[in-house]
Amino acid sequence: MKRILFVFAVLLTFATVVACDTIDDLLTFYINEEATIVVESNFPIGLVAFDPVTVPTNSEATFKNNKTRAELVKDVTLDKLTLTIPESEGADFDFLKSIEIYIEADGLDEVRVAYLEEVPMDVKTLNMRLTNAKLDEYLKKDSYTIRTSAVLRNTVVKDVSINAAMRFKVTADPI
């Protein structure tokens, strides 16, 4: 009898965990955003900060399309951030030694969201390391600002445009 109760308790616990994960999956969606970061040719070698880029969120419509509302959003994290230099630029990331990406919004502190301590040579795409910062309030705003700080390895001889493709993972409470 004790064995049957033990097996039942284990199965009940397993079923509860699986059900909770399934519910979380149903209430989770992704928001994809893009921004262009411009590296101007006049920066000297060493630590530099590029011009901040403002990104409109359109969050109310995005939340509505995913059958939720801002007040029900409980968890937002940056799930992926990829920096790419388009082929048409004729450049790669050799000019960068390290890079950090920060997010800020009206009334909220600036938070580091991604970084690379050592940028590899001869690449046109960087998959950034993420900090798992909690970003709920940033995506609920009308817009947020992305600021980039970097250490330059080489002088940039012409302006370079970098595409920043961001994917945010959003989890909301049930309606």
N, C-alpha and C positions, 0 to 999 in steps of 0.2 A: 504494500500500500504506500509506504514512504517513497519507494522508487517511482511509482506512478505519479505521485504528487510532485516529486522532484522534476520528472520529465515534463509534466504539464507546466510547471513554473518556468522551466527553461524555454519551452515552446511559446508560452505566452509572452515572455520577455523578448524573444526573437521576433515574434509577430508585431509587437508594439514598436520595436526599433525599425523594422522594415516599413511599417505603416507610416511612421513619422518621417522617414527618409522619402517615401513616395509623396507624401503631402508637401514636404519642402520642395521636391522637384516640380510639383504642379504649380507652386507659388513662386518659382524662380524663373527669371528671364534675363536677357542680356541687352544692353544698350551699346551700340557701336557709335563712336564719335571719331571725327578726324579733324586735325588742325595742321597748319603749315608753319614750321619754325624756319625763320630765315637767319642764316649765319652770314653776316656781312664781311666783306673782304678787308675791312680796316682793323680787325681785332688783332692785338699783339699775342704772341705766344704766352701762355700762362693761364691763370684763372680769369674767366669772363662770364658775363651774364648776357644772354640774348634777350631781345625785346619780348616781353610777355605777349601771349596770344589769348584773346578772349574767345570762349566757346559758348554759344547760346545752347541751352539745354532742351528747350521745348518739352520739359519734363511732364507737365500736366497732360499733354496729348499722348506722350509715350506711356505714361502710367495708365491712362484711360484705354489705350489700345491693348494693354496687357491686363485689362479687367481689374485694375486696382486704383488707388488714390495715394497721393503723397503721404497722408497721415497714416496709411497702412504699411508703407515701406519701412522695413525694420533693419535691413542690412544691405549695404552697398559697398563693394570692394572693386578695385581695379583688377580685372581678371587677366588682362593681356595688354601690353604696350609694345608696339613694334615701330621702330623708326626706319624709314626707307628714303634713300636718295634716288630719285627717278633716273632712268638710263639717260634721258635727255640732258641731264646736268653734266654728264661726263666727269663725275667726281666719285669718290668713295669716302669712307669715314677715317682715312689715314690721318687727317688733321686733328682728330680727337684723341686725347689720352684717357680721359674719364668724363662722365656726364651724369647729371642728376636732374630729375624732373619734379617740380613742385606744383601743387594745386592750391588755389586760394579763391575765396568768394567774399562778397560783401558781408561784413560782420563776423567772418570766420577766420581763424588763424591759418597761416600757410602751413602745409603739411607736405613732406617728401613722400612721393608715391612710387618712384622708380629710380633706378640707378644702374650704372655699370662702372666698376672701379678700374677695369682695364679694357679698353675698346680694342678689339682685334684689328689687325691690318688687312687691307685688300678686301673689305666687305662693303656692300651697299645696303645691307639690312642688319639692324640690331634688334634682338629680342631682349628687352630690358628686364632686370631683376625687379621684383615688386616688393613693396613694404607691407602689404596687407592692411594699409590704413583704412579706417572706417570712414566712408565718404557719403553717408546718407544725406547729410545736410547740404553738401556741396551740389549734389545732383538735383535737389529740390529747389534750388535757386533758379532764377531766370537765366543766369550765365555763371560761368566760372572762368578763372584765368589760369593758364598753364605758363609756368616760368621755368626756364632752362638755365642751368649753371653748368659750366664745363671747364676742363683744363685742356687747352690747345697744345698739341704736340708740335704742329707745324703752322706756319703762316697760311692763312686762307687768301689765295690770290684772286679769287672772284667770288661773288655772292653765291651761296649754296642754299637751295630750298630743301627742307627735310619734311617728309610727310610723317605725321605722328598718328598712327591708327590705334585707338584705345577701345577696349571692350570692358564694360562694367558689368559685374554680376549683381543682380538685384533680387532680393528676396522680400516678399511682402506677407503680412498677416492675411488670413482669409477675411473676406468681406462679411 
